[in-house]
Structure formats: structure tokens, C-alpha cells
Amino acid sequence: MAAYEAILSDSGVAGMFDEAMPTGGRPRQLPARTVILGVMLAFEQGRPAQLSAAHRALSALPFADQVVLGFAVVDAEGEYHLATYRQFSDAFSVMCTSIDPTPVPSFKGVEENDRRSHLEAARASVQAEARQRALHQVTDALVEASVGEPYKSASTSLAIDWTDHETWSRPRAKDDPQPANDPDASFGHAKRNAPGAKDCLFFGYYAQVATMVRDEGGDVVPELVRRIAFEAPRLDPAAVMARTLVRTAEEGIGLGDVLGDCGYSHRDPVNFANPLRRAGARLVMDLHPNDRGPQGTYEGAVLCNGQLYCPATPAALLGLGPLHRGASKDETASFDAACAELARYKLSPVTSPDGDGYQRVCCPAVAGKLRCPLKPASMAASADRPSVLSPPGPNLEACCRQQTITVPPQVNDKTRQAHDYPSAAHRVSYARRTAAERTYASMTDPSTGGVRRGWCRLFGLAKNTFMYALAVVVRNVRIAESFERRRAQEARRDAMGLVPRTRRRRRRHEQAPQDPPLKKVPAGPG
């Protein structure tokens, strides 16, 4: 409990809620700090996100801790009384009401000249925006405070992903005018990657995490969640995560590599890629099948996989896709050699992007990466470089006619990223994204709570977001303790001079080629 109290003290969330508590009348027995600690203690014990479980966790504490937290009160006669479940639930409801942006009254059907109704609608909208900011402030502060001080600057790379979070409510029938018990939820698409599992629709929210991973060439860091995003599927999850990360950069936390799958890269770059680039992030993404391969030309150069290539690039190289899973060493070496050959046809940068995103690039023959008859100086290069056998015709494009061309930021803004896709450098860097998958695996583990449908039976965006943020805080504390314990064991083993135990890897038995079956020859007359 000391670790959770330190997190609450560093985040200042308890003070935010105490300011929202009503004043006057009978004083409330439970402060916000006690309610939050009760929920986190319940999560630590593997209990679901239910207020009754949090109340039981506080009831099991020693009497001295109950008095300090205000859960037990001693009256004038010397008898102590524990806070009831109703007191606990009322305090939790008051806390969530102060950060709930959804209860905005509807003003449909009012007269256009009814100035009072329009003023009330505008006032309600302003209040909803203020509560939305308060909700983001509470969740960001809690999750950031759960990251220990030694790890805040250990890495700037984040692995992002989203998953389905089903609400306890069920949707209403189409002919039922009444809203669902959870009016903030909506239908979304759940993609199942397990063998035999099928994609389906669900009713609930999209839960997103930004998990800290090691930088390229950096030391190993604990996979702690730095930010979460929790919204209904009616909103674009990529845009929601982009706004969350931009808000993180505005708070002074530097953004490095942002690793996302094709669910993010396939979105409109205005909502995802461009805001993150302006915030200083380097994108490392998997490309959607519809975004791979040649996607047109600019000044004669071929747009392919987020880069600009020579018009004489072989079609086989431009059609390279990602390396298939389970590839052998020979297949991997051959694939990497083809990617290295493709990189020789890429236009080389001459200058860095300016403040507006414009950049100068030059022909690969001018950069000395290949030999082209249109650039006589390049023909003096060694024969190990590829040669352009059939240069473009007499009507040359700007990329072949000029030494350099200027590339505006709108070119390849959807697919441009840090490494050439699908090179070995991109494959190694993108492999760090599995940290986000491990985050969801630890959250859904039944031994640590099991975040799935029925885990939280509260309705509304604010309550579900708040519970999910507290579950992430408990998970971060557990991951940090496990990481430090593992590092202590490694240091003790190194001091004793012991050889680390190697992990047994599963052997891959290559099937030997089998002889074709023998054909039966019909017997002759003899």
C-alpha cells in the first residue's frame, strides 16, 4: 500500500477530486484518496473492478490503517464504525461525476428564437469539455505517476495498440427507442488473431495503451504503460491515440519511435501520422496490404512503401512484401539481399526536412548508388553496383532531368517512416511492438484480475476509463517490481561468476524431400 500511496501523492489526483466534493451539510466520511486506494488494493488481490470488492479490501486492513485512511471512525463513546458500502459507492459516484463528459442535456426540438435554451446548451457544452479535460488529466497523471523516476527518461519509444473492451451492458433492439444501459458505448469490430477464431462485432469501448519499449540500440527497460486512451468505437481510435501522444509531448515528455500496426498506418494521415510527426515522433509501422507496393509517381519517381525510387527500378523489387513467418535462414538472407538491392534505387536525401516539411532529394545515380547512362559520371563506378539497362525515353521527368528535386510533406505522408519497408532494419525495429500485445496479455490474465466482459459492471465512459487506468497502475507496479527483482538476480549471479542459463529453443525439423509415389504399371499379356 505504500507504493500506491506514493503514486497518489505524486499524481495529485486525490486533491483534484477533493476539490470537486460538495461542501456544506454533513461531512463525508470517505475522502477520494481512500476510495482510490481501496480499488487498487482490490486489483492487487486479483479481484474484479467492483465497488463491493474494493469495500471488502478496505475492511480487511488493520484497524490502524483504517483509522488513518478515514475508513473507520471512533465516536465519543469509544466505539468505532466502518464506512458502509453505500458511503463508499456515493463517494465514488461523486468523484466520477466531476470527470464525466457525457451527461450533456439534449436540447432537440427547442425553438430557434429561444435564446435561453441556446445559452444553456452552450454552457453545457463548455462544461462537458472541461470535464473531458479533467478526465484526461486524471488518467494521464495516475499512469505517469506509476512509472518510477529511474524509468521516466530510460526510453522514448512507445508501442501502441488497441483492443476491444466489452461493456456489461447489452445494446437495445433496433425498434426500441430507449438507449442502452451504457449509452456511451457503441458497436465496434473485434479482430481475433487466435487460430480458428473469427472476427466479430462487440458492444463497448476501444482500450488503447502506449507501452514503453527500449530505444534502438538502448538498454532493456521494463514494459510500463505511459499513456492510455479509452473511447467508444464511434470515434477513430487512431485519432484518439494521436491526440493522447500529442498531449504527452506538450507536457514535456519527448516522443521517440512510435510503433504501430497497419490499423494505425492505414488511417487518414491528417488524423494520425502528421500530428505525430509535428510532435517529434518517428513512426515505425506495418503497412496495410492496400498501401504496399507502387502507389503512383511524383516528378517521375515511383512512390512505393513510403519512399521515392528510380523510374527504372525492377518491378520485382518494388513488389517485395514483408518476410513471411517461419522463414529459414537462407530465405531470410535472400530476402534481405533483395531489400538491400532495392535500397540502391532509392532517391537519396540531400537536406533534412525544413520547418514546413520540404526536403531535397537526388537521383541514386548522382549519389553513386547505381550506374545510369543518363548520368555519365555514374558510369565510372565499380561494376558491383546495379546498372540501368533501359533508361527512360526522350521525354525525361524531373527526377531524371534535374540533379535534385524538392519533395513536399504531402508526398508519402501516409506511409513514410523511419526505416525502409520491408528491410531488415525495419523488421528488427518493428519487432519491439509486441510489448503492447504482452501488456494486454498481462491485463487479461485471470490470475491478476482478468480484464474481460464482466470485470467491470459499471456504466459510462468516465467510470470505465477510471477503473481501467487504476488497473494499469497496479499492473505497472507489478511489472516494475518484477523487473527490479530480475535485475537483482542477474547482478547476484554475475557477482558469483555463474553462467546464465540458456533458454531451450524448440527445434525445427526440416522435412526431407520425399520420392514421388511409384506408378502402377499394368501387367502385360505375359
Secondary structure per residue as TSV (DSSP state, phi and psi in degrees):
chain	resnum	aa	ss	phi	psi
A	1	M	-	360.0	-23.9
A	2	A	H	-63.5	-37.8
A	3	A	H	-65.3	-40.0
A	4	Y	H	-69.4	-36.5
A	5	E	H	-65.7	-37.1
A	6	A	H	-66.4	-37.3
A	7	I	H	-64.9	-43.8
A	8	L	H	-63.6	-37.4
A	9	S	H	-68.1	-40.6
A	10	D	H	-71.4	-36.2
A	11	S	H	-76.2	-31.0
A	12	G	-	72.2	17.1
A	13	V	H	-69.6	-37.4
A	14	A	H	-60.4	-38.7
A	15	G	H	-66.6	-34.2
A	16	M	H	-62.6	-41.9
A	17	F	H	-73.0	-35.7
A	18	D	H	-62.9	-32.4
A	19	E	H	-68.0	-27.6
A	20	A	H	-84.4	-10.4
A	21	M	S	-67.5	140.6
A	22	P	-	-66.7	144.8
A	23	T	-	-105.6	157.0
A	24	G	S	87.3	163.6
A	25	G	S	75.3	-158.2
A	26	R	S	-71.4	127.9
A	27	P	-	-67.2	141.6
A	28	R	-	-78.7	145.8
A	29	Q	S	-82.3	-32.3
A	30	L	-	-103.2	121.0
A	31	P	-	-81.3	169.3
A	32	A	H	-64.8	-33.8
A	33	R	H	-60.3	-40.3
A	34	T	H	-67.8	-40.5
A	35	V	H	-63.6	-44.6
A	36	I	H	-65.9	-41.9
A	37	L	H	-63.0	-38.0
A	38	G	H	-62.5	-40.5
A	39	V	H	-66.8	-42.9
A	40	M	H	-68.1	-35.9
A	41	L	H	-65.0	-37.0
A	42	A	H	-64.8	-40.6
A	43	F	H	-65.8	-37.4
A	44	E	H	-64.1	-31.7
A	45	Q	T	-84.5	6.0
A	46	G	T	80.4	18.8
A	47	R	-	-90.6	157.2
A	48	P	-	-73.9	175.4
A	49	A	B	-83.7	70.5
A	50	Q	-	-124.5	139.9
A	51	L	H	-65.6	-31.6
A	52	S	H	-64.5	-36.6
A	53	A	H	-66.7	-39.7
A	54	A	H	-65.7	-38.1
A	55	H	H	-65.3	-39.9
A	56	R	H	-67.3	-34.9
A	57	A	H	-64.3	-39.2
A	58	L	H	-71.0	-33.6
A	59	S	H	-67.9	-24.2
A	60	A	T	-86.7	-2.6
A	61	L	S	-73.7	157.0
A	62	P	-	-59.6	155.3
A	63	F	H	-61.9	-37.0
A	64	A	H	-62.6	-41.7
A	65	D	H	-67.7	-35.2
A	66	Q	H	-64.4	-38.4
A	67	V	H	-69.0	-40.6
A	68	V	H	-64.2	-39.4
A	69	L	H	-79.1	-9.8
A	70	G	T	81.8	10.8
A	71	F	S	-77.7	-27.2
A	72	A	E	-117.9	136.5
A	73	V	E	-125.6	132.0
A	74	V	E	-97.7	125.3
A	75	D	-	-84.6	-174.7
A	76	A	T	-68.5	-25.0
A	77	E	T	-86.6	2.0
A	78	G	S	89.8	2.6
A	79	E	-	-94.4	144.8
A	80	Y	E	-108.5	149.1
A	81	H	E	-128.6	134.5
A	82	L	E	-87.1	150.1
A	83	A	-	-64.9	138.7
A	84	T	-	-80.0	167.3
A	85	Y	H	-64.6	-33.9
A	86	R	H	-66.3	-38.7
A	87	Q	H	-63.4	-40.6
A	88	F	H	-64.5	-47.2
A	89	S	H	-67.4	-35.4
A	90	D	H	-65.5	-41.6
A	91	A	H	-64.3	-39.7
A	92	F	H	-65.6	-39.5
A	93	S	H	-65.7	-40.3
A	94	V	H	-64.9	-38.7
A	95	M	H	-63.3	-46.7
A	96	C	H	-71.5	-28.5
A	97	T	H	-64.5	-32.9
A	98	S	T	-72.3	-15.0
A	99	I	T	-122.3	16.4
A	100	D	-	-94.0	111.5
A	101	P	-	-85.9	-4.8
A	102	T	-	-89.5	-28.6
A	103	P	-	-74.4	70.7
A	104	V	-	-100.5	124.1
A	105	P	-	-64.8	146.3
A	106	S	-	-88.7	138.1
A	107	F	-	-121.9	34.3
A	108	K	T	-73.6	145.8
A	109	G	T	82.9	7.1
A	110	V	-	-81.7	157.6
A	111	E	-	-70.6	144.8
A	112	E	T	-66.9	-30.0
A	113	N	T	-88.9	5.5
A	114	D	-	-81.3	91.3
A	115	R	H	-66.9	-32.6
A	116	R	H	-66.1	-40.4
A	117	S	H	-66.1	-39.0
A	118	H	H	-67.2	-36.8
A	119	L	H	-66.0	-39.8
A	120	E	H	-65.8	-37.8
A	121	A	H	-65.4	-41.9
A	122	A	H	-65.4	-39.7
A	123	R	H	-65.8	-39.9
A	124	A	H	-65.9	-36.6
A	125	S	H	-65.8	-39.9
A	126	V	H	-65.4	-41.0
A	127	Q	H	-65.0	-37.9
A	128	A	H	-64.7	-39.8
A	129	E	H	-65.4	-37.2
A	130	A	H	-66.5	-41.3
A	131	R	H	-68.4	-32.7
A	132	Q	H	-63.6	-43.6
A	133	R	H	-64.1	-38.0
A	134	A	H	-65.0	-38.8
A	135	L	H	-63.3	-44.2
A	136	H	H	-64.8	-38.5
A	137	Q	H	-65.4	-39.4
A	138	V	H	-67.7	-49.3
A	139	T	H	-66.4	-41.1
A	140	D	H	-64.7	-41.1
A	141	A	H	-67.5	-40.5
A	142	L	H	-65.3	-48.4
A	143	V	H	-67.4	-40.4
A	144	E	H	-67.4	-35.3
A	145	A	H	-69.5	-22.9
A	146	S	T	-77.1	-10.4
A	147	V	S	-87.6	119.0
A	148	G	-	-60.4	155.1
A	149	E	G	-60.0	-37.1
A	150	P	G	-66.5	-18.6
A	151	Y	G	-104.4	-4.4
A	152	K	T	-65.4	-35.0
A	153	S	T	-111.9	16.6
A	154	A	S	-75.0	-25.7
A	155	S	-	-157.8	153.2
A	156	T	-	-117.6	4.3
A	157	S	E	-90.5	139.8
A	158	L	E	-132.1	136.2
A	159	A	E	-104.1	123.7
A	160	I	E	-114.8	150.8
A	161	D	E	-168.5	161.2
A	162	W	E	-128.7	157.7
A	163	T	E	-144.0	164.4
A	164	D	E	-82.2	140.9
A	165	H	E	-129.4	98.1
A	166	E	E	-72.9	136.3
A	167	T	-	-84.1	162.2
A	168	W	S	-73.6	-19.3
A	169	S	S	-78.0	155.6
A	170	R	-	-112.6	145.8
A	171	P	-	-70.6	154.8
A	172	R	-	-79.4	161.7
A	173	A	-	-68.0	161.1
A	174	K	T	-64.3	-33.5
A	175	D	T	-89.2	4.7
A	176	D	-	-93.6	117.6
A	177	P	-	-74.1	-16.8
A	178	Q	S	-73.1	140.0
A	179	P	-	-71.7	164.9
A	180	A	-	-68.5	163.2
A	181	N	S	-60.3	-28.5
A	182	D	S	-111.5	88.2
A	183	P	T	-69.5	-15.9
A	184	D	T	-79.6	-20.7
A	185	A	-	-78.3	163.0
A	186	S	E	-152.8	173.8
A	187	F	E	-78.4	142.2
A	188	G	E	-141.4	172.5
A	189	H	E	-105.3	124.5
A	190	A	E	-105.5	122.0
A	191	K	-	-99.9	123.1
A	192	R	-	-102.9	124.1
A	193	N	-	-98.5	-3.8
A	194	A	S	-70.5	149.3
A	195	P	T	-61.8	128.7
A	196	G	T	86.0	-12.9
A	197	A	-	-81.7	145.6
A	198	K	-	-111.7	150.5
A	199	D	-	-66.9	151.1
A	200	C	E	-153.6	170.4
A	201	L	E	-93.8	148.4
A	202	F	E	-137.4	164.3
A	203	F	E	-119.0	112.6
A	204	G	E	168.4	-128.6
A	205	Y	E	-135.6	164.9
A	206	Y	E	-101.6	120.0
A	207	A	E	-100.9	127.0
A	208	Q	E	-122.5	146.4
A	209	V	E	-130.5	150.4
A	210	A	E	-119.7	101.2
A	211	T	E	-95.4	135.3
A	212	M	E	-74.6	130.4
A	213	V	E	-128.4	166.7
A	214	R	-	-69.2	150.0
A	215	D	-	-73.3	161.9
A	216	E	T	-63.2	120.1
A	217	G	T	79.2	5.5
A	218	G	-	-94.2	178.7
A	219	D	-	-78.1	162.0
A	220	V	-	-70.3	137.2
A	221	V	-	-127.1	155.4
A	222	P	-	-67.6	142.0
A	223	E	-	-82.4	77.0
A	224	L	-	-95.4	145.0
A	225	V	E	-81.1	124.4
A	226	R	E	-93.7	-31.4
A	227	R	E	-148.9	154.0
A	228	I	E	-127.6	157.1
A	229	A	E	-136.9	133.0
A	230	F	E	-139.9	109.1
A	231	E	E	-147.6	165.6
A	232	A	-	-72.3	152.1
A	233	P	T	-64.5	-12.4
A	234	R	T	-66.0	-18.9
A	235	L	S	-99.1	146.5
A	236	D	-	-66.0	117.1
A	237	P	H	-64.6	-32.2
A	238	A	H	-65.6	-40.3
A	239	A	H	-66.9	-36.8
A	240	V	H	-65.0	-43.6
A	241	M	H	-67.6	-37.2
A	242	A	H	-62.0	-43.7
A	243	R	H	-63.7	-36.4
A	244	T	H	-65.0	-44.5
A	245	L	H	-71.4	-34.9
A	246	V	H	-64.8	-40.3
A	247	R	H	-63.3	-34.3
A	248	T	H	-65.4	-42.2
A	249	A	H	-65.6	-35.9
A	250	E	H	-66.9	-22.9
A	251	E	T	-82.4	0.7
A	252	G	T	98.3	5.2
A	253	I	-	-93.6	116.1
A	254	G	-	-68.1	142.6
A	255	L	-	-103.2	129.0
A	256	G	-	-107.2	-120.9
A	257	D	E	-74.5	133.3
A	258	V	E	-116.5	113.8
A	259	L	E	-104.0	120.4
A	260	G	E	-140.5	155.6
A	261	D	-	-85.0	-172.1
A	262	C	H	-69.9	-14.6
A	263	G	H	-63.3	-28.5
A	264	Y	H	-90.1	-42.6
A	265	S	H	-68.6	-24.7
A	266	H	T	-81.8	-7.0
A	267	R	S	-77.4	169.0
A	268	D	-	-61.1	125.1
A	269	P	T	-63.3	-22.1
A	270	V	T	-63.7	-30.7
A	271	N	T	-94.9	-19.7
A	272	F	T	-127.0	-65.0
A	273	A	H	-67.7	-47.4
A	274	N	H	-63.9	-45.2
A	275	P	H	-61.6	-36.0
A	276	L	H	-70.5	-37.7
A	277	R	H	-64.4	-40.5
A	278	R	H	-65.2	-27.8
A	279	A	T	-81.0	-3.5
A	280	G	T	98.9	10.7
A	281	A	-	-85.7	150.1
A	282	R	E	-105.4	122.0
A	283	L	E	-87.5	133.2
A	284	V	E	-128.0	104.7
A	285	M	E	-132.0	154.2
A	286	D	-	-88.8	139.2
A	287	L	-	-92.9	142.5
A	288	H	-	-67.3	147.9
A	289	P	G	-54.1	-31.3
A	290	N	G	-73.9	-16.3
A	291	D	G	-100.1	-1.9
A	292	R	S	-87.5	156.1
A	293	G	S	82.0	-175.2
A	294	P	E	-62.4	135.1
A	295	Q	E	-128.2	35.6
A	296	G	E	109.1	-167.1
A	297	T	E	-136.1	160.3
A	298	Y	E	-140.1	117.3
A	299	E	T	54.9	31.2
A	300	G	T	93.9	-22.9
A	301	A	E	-77.0	145.3
A	302	V	E	-85.1	128.4
A	303	L	E	-87.2	116.3
A	304	C	E	-148.7	122.9
A	305	N	T	53.1	37.2
A	306	G	T	83.8	7.2
A	307	Q	E	-129.6	169.6
A	308	L	E	-108.6	130.0
A	309	Y	E	-125.3	158.7
A	310	C	-	-60.8	144.1
A	311	P	T	-62.2	-21.8
A	312	A	T	-91.7	14.7
A	313	T	-	-65.9	133.3
A	314	P	-	-59.7	140.9
A	315	A	H	-63.6	-30.7
A	316	A	H	-64.6	-36.0
A	317	L	H	-73.2	-38.1
A	318	L	H	-68.2	-22.2
A	319	G	T	-90.1	10.2
A	320	L	-	-64.7	132.0
A	321	G	-	-109.1	-175.6
A	322	P	-	-66.5	152.3
A	323	L	-	-65.5	131.6
A	324	H	-	-72.1	154.1
A	325	R	T	-69.0	139.6
A	326	G	T	80.6	19.8
A	327	A	-	-68.6	143.9
A	328	S	-	-76.5	173.7
A	329	K	H	-64.1	-40.2
A	330	D	H	-66.6	-40.7
A	331	E	H	-65.2	-39.0
A	332	T	H	-66.3	-42.6
A	333	A	H	-65.0	-40.6
A	334	S	H	-65.9	-39.2
A	335	F	H	-66.7	-43.2
A	336	D	H	-65.1	-34.4
A	337	A	H	-66.1	-38.2
A	338	A	H	-66.3	-38.7
A	339	C	H	-66.1	-37.7
A	340	A	H	-66.0	-35.0
A	341	E	H	-67.2	-38.3
A	342	L	H	-64.5	-35.4
A	343	A	H	-64.6	-23.5
A	344	R	T	-70.6	-22.3
A	345	Y	T	-91.1	-1.5
A	346	K	B	-79.4	140.0
A	347	L	-	-67.2	135.5
A	348	S	E	-93.4	140.0
A	349	P	E	-71.9	139.7
A	350	V	S	-102.1	-37.7
A	351	T	S	-129.8	162.2
A	352	S	-	-79.4	156.3
A	353	P	-	-60.2	136.1
A	354	D	-	-80.0	-170.1
A	355	G	T	-62.1	-28.4
A	356	D	T	-93.4	-1.0
A	357	G	S	93.5	4.0
A	358	Y	-	-81.8	145.0
A	359	Q	E	-144.4	145.1
A	360	R	E	-99.0	133.2
A	361	V	E	-129.7	158.2
A	362	C	E	-126.3	164.6
A	363	C	-	-63.6	143.2
A	364	P	T	-63.6	-27.5
A	365	A	T	-68.8	-37.0
A	366	V	T	-65.5	-35.4
A	367	A	T	-77.3	-5.1
A	368	G	T	82.5	19.7
A	369	K	S	-91.5	-19.1
A	370	L	S	-151.6	171.7
A	371	R	B	-107.2	128.5
A	372	C	-	-137.9	132.7
A	373	P	T	-63.6	-22.8
A	374	L	T	-72.3	-16.8
A	375	K	S	-119.9	88.6
A	376	P	G	-55.9	-31.7
A	377	A	G	-65.2	-27.6
A	378	S	G	-74.6	-19.2
A	379	M	G	-70.8	-14.5
A	380	A	G	-81.7	-3.9
A	381	A	S	-71.6	164.7
A	382	S	-	-64.8	158.0
A	383	A	T	-75.6	-8.0
A	384	D	T	-73.6	-12.0
A	385	R	S	-84.9	147.8
A	386	P	-	-66.1	149.7
A	387	S	B	-116.8	141.6
A	388	V	-	-84.6	110.4
A	389	L	S	-83.9	-32.5
A	390	S	S	-126.2	86.3
A	391	P	-	-68.3	163.4
A	392	P	-	-59.9	161.7
A	393	G	-	-69.7	-163.7
A	394	P	S	-67.6	-30.8
A	395	N	S	-84.2	83.8
A	396	L	-	-78.4	142.9
A	397	E	-	-81.0	172.4
A	398	A	H	-64.1	-33.8
A	399	C	H	-67.5	-26.0
A	400	C	H	-97.4	-25.3
A	401	R	H	-83.6	-33.3
A	402	Q	S	-103.3	163.5
A	403	Q	S	-74.4	-41.9
A	404	T	E	-137.9	159.8
A	405	I	E	-133.0	156.7
A	406	T	E	-99.1	128.5
A	407	V	E	-107.8	118.5
A	408	P	-	-74.9	163.9
A	409	P	T	-68.3	-16.8
A	410	Q	T	-74.3	-16.7
A	411	V	T	-77.7	125.7
A	412	N	T	57.6	29.1
A	413	D	T	-69.1	-19.7
A	414	K	T	-84.8	-34.9
A	415	T	T	-114.9	-3.1
A	416	R	-	-69.7	134.3
A	417	Q	-	-149.4	-173.8
A	418	A	S	-71.2	-37.8
A	419	H	S	-119.8	155.5
A	420	D	-	-66.3	131.7
A	421	Y	T	-96.1	130.9
A	422	P	T	-111.5	62.3
A	423	S	S	-72.4	172.8
A	424	A	H	-66.1	-37.0
A	425	A	H	-63.0	-40.1
A	426	H	H	-66.8	-40.7
A	427	R	H	-63.7	-42.3
A	428	V	H	-68.4	-41.5
A	429	S	H	-69.2	-41.1
A	430	Y	H	-70.4	-21.6
A	431	A	G	-62.2	-18.8
A	432	R	G	-70.5	-14.7
A	433	R	G	-66.8	-17.3
A	434	T	H	-63.2	-12.0
A	435	A	H	-61.6	-35.4
A	436	A	H	-65.3	-37.8
A	437	E	H	-65.0	-40.3
A	438	R	H	-66.1	-30.1
A	439	T	H	-62.9	-46.6
A	440	Y	H	-66.6	-33.6
A	441	A	H	-64.3	-40.2
A	442	S	H	-71.3	-29.0
A	443	M	H	-74.1	-35.5
A	444	T	H	-90.7	0.7
A	445	D	-	-63.5	123.8
A	446	P	G	-61.8	-26.5
A	447	S	G	-71.7	-16.0
A	448	T	G	-119.7	24.2
A	449	G	T	124.1	-43.1
A	450	G	-	68.4	80.3
A	451	V	-	-76.9	100.8
A	452	R	S	-151.8	-176.4
A	453	R	T	-61.2	130.4
A	454	G	T	97.6	-15.1
A	455	W	S	-64.6	-39.8
A	456	C	B	-123.9	120.8
A	457	R	-	-108.4	25.7
A	458	L	-	-96.2	152.3
A	459	F	-	-110.0	145.8
A	460	G	S	112.1	151.6
A	461	L	H	-66.2	-43.7
A	462	A	H	-65.0	-45.3
A	463	K	H	-68.4	-42.2
A	464	N	H	-66.9	-39.5
A	465	T	H	-65.6	-42.4
A	466	F	H	-64.6	-43.2
A	467	M	H	-65.1	-41.1
A	468	Y	H	-65.8	-38.3
A	469	A	H	-64.5	-40.5
A	470	L	H	-67.2	-35.8
A	471	A	H	-64.4	-37.1
A	472	V	H	-66.9	-37.3
A	473	V	H	-62.4	-46.3
A	474	V	H	-63.1	-39.1
A	475	R	H	-65.9	-39.9
A	476	N	H	-62.9	-41.3
A	477	V	H	-62.2	-41.9
A	478	R	H	-66.8	-41.0
A	479	I	H	-67.7	-40.0
A	480	A	H	-65.3	-41.5
A	481	E	H	-64.7	-40.4
A	482	S	H	-65.5	-39.5
A	483	F	H	-65.0	-44.8
A	484	E	H	-66.8	-36.8
A	485	R	H	-66.1	-37.9
A	486	R	H	-68.8	-37.9
A	487	R	H	-66.7	-36.8
A	488	A	H	-64.4	-40.1
A	489	Q	H	-64.9	-40.5
A	490	E	H	-66.4	-39.1
A	491	A	H	-65.9	-39.8
A	492	R	H	-66.7	-37.9
A	493	R	H	-67.9	-39.1
A	494	D	H	-66.4	-36.3
A	495	A	H	-66.9	-31.5
A	496	M	H	-86.1	-6.6
A	497	G	T	75.7	24.8
A	498	L	-	-85.1	147.4
A	499	V	-	-83.6	129.1
A	500	P	-	-65.2	145.4
A	501	R	-	-73.8	132.9
A	502	T	-	-87.9	144.8
A	503	R	-	-79.6	134.3
A	504	R	-	-75.8	125.9
A	505	R	-	-101.9	145.0
A	506	R	-	-71.8	133.5
A	507	R	-	-79.5	142.8
A	508	R	-	-106.9	113.1
A	509	H	-	-91.7	117.1
A	510	E	-	-81.7	129.0
A	511	Q	-	-72.2	130.6
A	512	A	-	-71.8	145.0
A	513	P	-	-63.5	134.0
A	514	Q	-	-97.3	147.7
A	515	D	-	-70.8	145.1
A	516	P	-	-64.9	147.7
A	517	P	-	-63.3	145.3
A	518	L	-	-74.8	139.4
A	519	K	-	-87.6	140.9
A	520	K	-	-79.0	126.6
A	521	V	-	-97.7	123.1
A	522	P	-	-63.5	141.8
A	523	A	-	-69.1	139.3
A	524	G	-	-77.9	-179.6
A	525	P	-	-66.3	-19.5
A	526	G	-	-86.0	360.0
